């Protein structure tokens, strides 16, 4: 099917696959960031950091700013 990049047909399997892919990319990125912050600050790494719903404490914001600063300094 050359030349058929955009199909006009409804493809629910494609939509579900795209949603699952985006969720996976989000959690891999989040996990990488949390692992880096935990490593830098010396916290124990745990999956509960990713899946607990709670308001982040101020030290988390400091860690995010610090890790962002480190990333930009390495350029």
C-alpha positions, -999 to +999 in steps of 0.1 A: +000+000+000+024+027-011+012+063-007-014+054+021+002+071+051-030+086+063-059+063+061-095+075+063-106+044+081-113+041+118-086+020+134-093+014+171-063-009+175-040+018+163-055+043+187-051+019+216-016+011+206-007+048+205-022+054+240-003+024+255+029+036+238+025+071+253+018+058+287+048+035+286+070+064+275+057+086+302+064+061+330+098+052+316+107+089+316+092+095+350+111+064+364+143+077+349+139+111+365+129+097+399+158+072+399+183+101+391+169+123+418+169+094+443+205+086+434+216+122+437+199+127+471+207+092+484+171+080+489+161+044+486+147+036+452+112+022+452+083+018+428+061+034+453+077+067+444+061+064+410+027+052+419+018+069+452-005+098+448+006+125+472+016+161+471+054+164+465+073+178+495+095+209+490+127+188+489+114+172+457+113+206+440+148+213+451+160+180+438+143+187+404+159+221+401+193+207+411+191+178+386+180+203+359+209+225+367+233+195+365+219+185+331+225+220+317+260+224+332+271+192+314+265+207+279 
